[in-house]
Amino acid sequence: MNVGPNTTCALLLLLAGFATPASAATAVRCAAKVEGHPPPKALVATPSVAVALARTYLSAIYGVKQINDQLPLKATVHEGVWRVEGTLKANLKGGVAEIKFCQSTGQVLYVDHGR
């Protein structure tokens, strides 16, 4: 997958705390195609692939224990964008991790953790 400078820059700014999830999301748009030898379908074609990708990203950002405490992760796709979010356990207060990325390319568009 070819990741462009806008994607890399937006994600780095977001992770470093210099951008909000909304501003990072507006800086990155889903590409229409994957460069090189693209898969016959979307790169992230199934909910199981979306959850696996989200778990990898979210664990790297928030820690494995924090994300494991929010399992199962739930994936929905709308207009070519996957939204994967954690599950808040009963009787607990707080929020869950959420990530959005392009179905066609896997580019991260949004990362946040509720409070």
C-alpha positions in Angstrom: 0.0 0.0 0.0 1.3 3.4 -0.9 0.8 5.8 2.0 1.0 9.5 0.8 2.6 12.3 2.7 -0.8 13.7 3.7 -1.8 10.5 5.5 1.5 10.2 7.3 1.6 13.8 8.3 -2.0 13.8 9.6 -1.5 10.7 11.6 1.8 11.9 13.1 0.3 15.2 14.0 -2.7 13.5 15.6 -0.6 11.1 17.6 1.7 13.8 18.7 -1.2 15.9 20.0 -0.8 18.7 17.5 -4.1 18.0 15.6 -7.6 17.0 16.7 -9.1 13.9 15.2 -11.5 16.1 13.2 -8.7 18.1 11.6 -6.7 15.0 10.9 -9.7 13.4 9.3 -10.3 16.3 7.0 -6.6 16.3 5.9 -7.0 12.7 4.6 -9.4 11.4 2.0 -10.0 7.9 0.8 -8.0 7.2 -2.3 -10.0 5.7 -5.2 -7.5 2.9 -5.8 -4.5 1.1 -4.3 -1.2 1.6 -6.2 0.8 -1.3 -7.5 -1.0 -4.7 -7.6 -4.4 -3.9 -5.9 -6.5 -6.7 -4.4 -9.6 -7.7 -6.5 -11.9 -6.2 -3.8 -11.3 -3.5 -1.2 -8.1 -3.9 0.8 -10.2 -4.1 4.0 -13.1 -6.2 2.6 -14.5 -7.9 5.7 -15.4 -7.1 9.3 -12.8 -9.5 10.6 -10.0 -7.8 8.6 -11.3 -4.4 9.9 -11.3 -5.5 13.5 -7.8 -7.0 13.2 -6.4 -3.8 11.6 -8.2 -1.7 14.2 -6.9 -3.8 17.1 -3.3 -3.4 15.9 -3.6 0.3 15.5 -5.5 0.9 18.8 -3.2 -1.4 20.8 -0.2 0.5 19.6 -1.8 3.8 20.6 -3.6 3.0 23.8 -1.9 -0.2 25.0 -2.8 -3.9 24.6 -4.5 -4.1 28.1 -6.7 -1.1 27.5 -7.9 -2.5 24.1 -8.3 -6.0 25.4 -10.5 -4.6 28.2 -12.8 -3.2 25.4 -13.3 -6.5 23.5 -15.2 -7.3 21.4 -14.5 -4.6 18.9 -17.5 -3.8 16.7 -17.0 -3.0 13.0 -19.5 -1.2 10.7 -18.9 0.1 7.2 -20.7 3.1 5.7 -20.0 4.6 2.3 -16.5 3.0 2.1 -15.4 4.0 5.6 -14.9 1.4 8.4 -15.8 2.5 11.9 -14.4 0.2 14.6 -15.1 0.8 18.3 -14.6 -0.9 21.6 -17.3 -2.2 23.9 -17.8 -0.6 27.3 -18.3 -3.3 30.0 -21.4 -3.2 32.2 -21.2 -1.1 35.3 -18.1 0.8 34.1 -17.9 4.5 33.4 -15.9 6.0 30.6 -15.5 5.7 26.9 -14.1 3.4 24.3 -11.6 3.6 21.5 -12.8 4.4 18.0 -11.0 4.3 14.7 -12.1 5.0 11.1 -10.3 4.0 8.0 -10.8 3.6 4.3 -12.3 0.3 3.1 -10.4 0.6 -0.2 -6.9 1.4 1.1 -6.8 1.0 4.9 -5.8 4.7 5.4 -6.6 5.9 8.9 -9.0 8.8 8.9 -9.8 9.2 12.6 -8.7 8.0 16.0 -10.2 8.8 19.4 -10.9 7.5 22.8 -14.0 8.6 24.7 -13.9 9.5 28.3 
